Amino acid sequence: MERSARQNQGLGTLNAAAAPIATDAVVIGAGPVGLFQVFQLGLQGLHVHLVDALAHTGGQCAQLYGDKLIYDIAATPVCSGHDLVQRLEQQMAPFAPQRHLGQLVNSLAVQADGRLLVGTDQGQQWLARSVFIAAGVGAFVPRTLKLAGLEAFEGRQVFYRADDVTAFAGQHIVVYGGDEPAVAQVLACAAVPVPQRPASITLQHRRDTFDAPPNMLHALYALRASGQVQVAIGQITGIECHANRLNALQWLATDGSAQRLGLDLLLVRLGLSPRLGPLVDWGLALERKQLVVDTATFATSVPGIYAVGDIVTYPGKRKLLVCGFHEATLAAFAAAEHLADQKLPLEYTSSSTRLQQRLGVVSTPSST
């Protein structure tokens, strides 16, 4: 649960004891453009570590319109957001990037030797020869509950994301929210087998209406009718604490009466929102909250740092996936040539044995 807490808060400091991992490249953002960036870097023979604040790949494409259909991807007349992410995963698979999901990059600094020290809120560090920011509209982080004194309990009794619901065994759980994330959390807790199930599950929301798919609402209403899930409707007004522990929520019911809701753990599920976060403190040139890049290389104002996708701006920029794929291609070529300190020959996957070997479609000659 402590690990989940650090993920949830989206904040933190570098763990000074963690030895940085040396690598060719770190790609920040695992949306479609970030995944294609990994592929293009792999073609250039560069090893990549992929980082994203979400616990899964796909970024905005999967988070906001995973089931919607996309019609403007080359040679793909139609596919859903989830389909596109799956195909990009398959395309980059030969290069086996090391993934670090559920981590927010919170520091980036140029070192004396020109390498870049990258750190996350979980203390993970890299010494990278190049960094690629493919953060889209920003890192998706949980929306927080604004309630006086609540921050003190984050990571101990207040969680904005929980991966292992069996960790709540025997606890009195309150889930706060009224949309699909909150309903999904309640259903997940209720589905845990009895030995690991919470002692009680309460869904708290200001209105007695919930926004979720019909099948999820049907399951919620059935659990409510059977008494397996309680529902508390009203406006939270404060918290009760004792001996450095959060004991209860104070709230006003719809009839105006003051109520008290005891708890062991509070799971806040208000969905996700994109934020630039620490990126604004990295010394990169910004224009209207977007990174300024050189369109020949997609280099930012800091040597060794490149940016692609919706996070960048330049004259004529269009926020389209196909444009992001183009940007990732040029950025990979530029970085490879910069690291090699020479102009590299243009090769084609249709005819280059070296590229085909990297893709695994032809065998690598034996060294014997």
N, C-alpha and C positions, 0 to 999 in steps of 0.2 A: 504493500500500500504506500510505503514511503516513495518508491520509484514513481508510482502513478501521481503522487502529490506533486513531485517536481515537474512532471510533464504538464500537469493541470495549470500550475501557476504561471507558466510562460515567462518566469523571471528567474534570476539567479546569478551567481557569480561563478567564475571559473574555479575548478578544483586544481589548486596549484600542484598537488601531488600527482596528478594524472600526466603521464608522459605523452607529449604530442606525437601523433602518427604522421610520418613523412609520406607524402603522396604527390602525384602529378597534379591532380585537380580535385577541388571540392565544388560540387554543384549544389547550390542552395535553392530548393524548390523542386518538388517531384510531380508537378503538373505535366501536361502533355509536352510543353516546350522543354521543360527540364529533363524529361525522359529522352526526348530526341537529342538534347544536348549531350547526354551520356553516350548515346549511340554514335554521334559524330566524333566525339572525343575518342571513343574506342577505335573507330576507323583510323584515327591518327596515331594509335598505339599508346594512348595515355590512360593510365589507371585512375579510376574515379571513386570518390566517396560521395554518396548522395544523401542529403539531409533535408528533412521537412518537419514542420511543426505538427502536421497531422500524423495520425497513427497508420495511415495508408497512403499509397500513391494515388495520383489523379488530380490533386489540387482542386481548383475551382471547378474544373470540368466534371469531376466526380461528385464534388460536394454540392454544387448548385444546380447542375443540369445533367446528372448522370443518366437519367432515363429519357431525356429529350433527344430528338434526332438532329444530326448534323449533316449538311448536304454539300459542304464546300471544301472537303478534303480531297486532294488530287487522287484520282484513280479509285476513289471510294464514293460511289454515288450516294450512299446513305449509311450512317452508323450512329449508334447512341454514344453518349459520352463515356459510359462504362466500356462499350465495345472498343472505342478508340484507345482508351487507356490500356486495355488488355492487349491490343495489337502492338502498341508501343512497347509494352513490357516484353512481349515476345521478340520484338525487333532488337532490343538492347540486351537480351539475355546472353548472347555469346560473350559479352564483355564483363559479365558478373560484377557489377558495381557493388561495393559494400554499402549497405543501407543503414541509415540512422534515422528512423522515423519516430515521431512523437518527441522531437527535440527542436527547440528554438535556438537558432544561431543568435547569440547576444554579444559577440565581440569579434572584431576583425582588425588586425593591426599589421602593418608592414614591419618586417624585421631587418636587421642590419645587413643580412645577406640577400635581401630582396624577396625572400619567401614571405608568405602570409600566414600569420598565426590566427587560426579560426577556432572559436570556442562556442559551446552551447550551454544552455541553462542546466544541463546535467553534468557539467564538468568535462565533457568530451573535448579533446583538442586535436587539431591537425596543423602540421607545417606543410603548407601547400605551395607548389610552384605557380599555381594559377587558381583563381576562384571565379566561378560563373554564377551570377545572381539571376535566377529565373523565378522570381518570387511573385509573378503575376501582379495582383492588386495588393499584395502583402501577405504576411503569414496569417493563416487562419487560427485564431485563438479563441477559447471559450469566452462568452459574454459573462461578466461577473455580476453578482448580486450586490448592489450598493446598500449596505446596511452597517451602521456605526458599530465598530468593534469586531466585525466578522473576520476581517483580514488576519487577526491574530490566531485564528484556528485553522487557516488554510494549511493543508498538508497533514493535519492531525485529525480533525473532525469535519472539515469542509473540503469537498472535492468537486472539481469541475469536469473531471473525466475519470472513469474507473474501468480498468481493463479486466480485473478479476472479481466478479461478483461473489464468488465463494468466500472472499476475504471478509464478507459482511455477516458471517454466520453468528447467530445469536444477538445481533445488534438491532436496535430500534432505528429504522431508517426513515428519513423524510426526504422525498424527492420534490424539488421545487421547479415548477415550470408548467406550461400548458400546451406546448407544441409537441411535435413528433419525438424530439430527443428525450423529453421527460416521460412520455408514454412508453417509449421503447425501454427506458431504464427501469420503469416499474415492471414491465413484462419480463425483462431479463432477471430481475431479482426474484419475481414470483415463480419463475421457471426452474430455479435452483432446487435440487433434491432436498428433502427435509433436513438431513443432518447439517447441511451447509446453508440453509435458508435463513434470512434475517428473522429476528423474533417478531418484528412487525414492519409493515410497509405502508407509509402514508404519502399520498400525492397532495401537495399543497399548491393551490393556484388561486388567483384573485377572482376568477369567474368559473362558474360551473359549466364551462364549455371547453372542449379540447380540440386542437387542430392536428389530426393525424389520419393516416389512411383508414378506410372503413374496417378492414380486418383487424387492425390494431385497436380501434375504438371498441369493436365488438368484444374483443378479448378483455379489455380494461373493464367494460361494464359488467361482464360476467364475473370477474374477480371481485369487483365492488359489491355486486349483489350477493355473492357467497361469503363476504366478510373477510376474504383473504387480503384485500387491499382497502384501506381507509382513504377517504377523500376529505380534505379540509379546505373549505372555500372561504376566502377572505383576504384582507390586506395585511401583510406582515408589518409590524410597527417597531419591533426591537428584539433583543435577545436577552436570555437569562444566563448568567455565568456563576460558577462557584468553584473555588479551589483550582483556578486556571483551566476550567473545563466549560464547554458549551453544554448547557443542560436543557434549554428549551427555546422555542420561538414564541414571541408574543405577537398576537394578531387580532384583528377586528373581524368578526363574522359579518355576514351580510345584514344581520338584524341590528348591528351596531354594538353588540356585546363583546367585551374583552375576553379573549381566549388564550390558553396556554397549550403549547404542543411540545411535549417532552421528546427528547431524541438522544441518540448516541452519535449518529452521523448525519450530515446534511449533504445531499448530492444535488448540486445546482445544475440544471439542464436547460439553459436558455439559448442553446444553439451557438454557432460560431460566427465571428466577424473578422474581416481582414484588416490588419494593421501593419504599417511600415515598421513600427517598433524601433529596436536599436539601430536599424539601418541608417536612420537619419544622423547618427552620431559617428559614422565611419569616415567622415571627411570626403565623401563623394559629392560631385557636383549634382545638384538637384534643380529641377524646374517644375513647379507645381506638383510636388511630391512624386516626381518621376526622375529616373536617372538619365543624365545626359551622356550620350555615347557618340563615338566616331563611327559613322555608318560603313566605313571601309573595313573595320575590324571589330566593331562593337565593344571596344575598350572604353572603360569609364575614365574619369579624370585621375584615377590612381593606377599606376602601372601594375599589370598582372591581374587586375580585376576587370572582368567582362560582365555585361548585362544583356539579357535578351527577353523578349516577350512583352507583356503588358506593363512591366515595371519601367520600361525605357521610353524616352521621347526623343524625337528628331524631326526635322521638316519632312512632311509627307507620311509620318508614321500612321499605320492603321492597326488597330487592335484586333487582329485576326490570327487564328492559329497558323494558317499557312504562312503568314508573315513571320511569325515567331520561329517556324521551322527554318526559313531562309536565314534569319538572324543567327540561329544556333549553328548553322553550317559555316557561315563566314567567321563566327567567333572561334570555332574549333580550328579552322585553318590558320587564323591569325595567331592563336595561342601556340599551336604546334610550331609554327615558323619562328615565333619569338623565343620559345624554349630551345629550339635547335639552332637559333641564331643564323638561319639561312633560309633562302627561298626553297620551298619543297615542290617537287614535281606534282602535277595534277594527275591523279590516278582515278580509274573508273572501276566500280565494283563488278562491272560486266566483263572486264578483261584483266584486271590486276590480280596476279596470283597472290601477292602479299596481302591485299585487302581480303581476298577470298579465304586465305588462311586465317586471318584474324576473325573472320565471320564463322569459321568452322565448316565452310561448305567444301573445302578441299583440304586434304591432310598436309601437315607440315613435314617437309623432308626430314628423314632421320639424320642425326648428327654423326652416326657411325659410318 
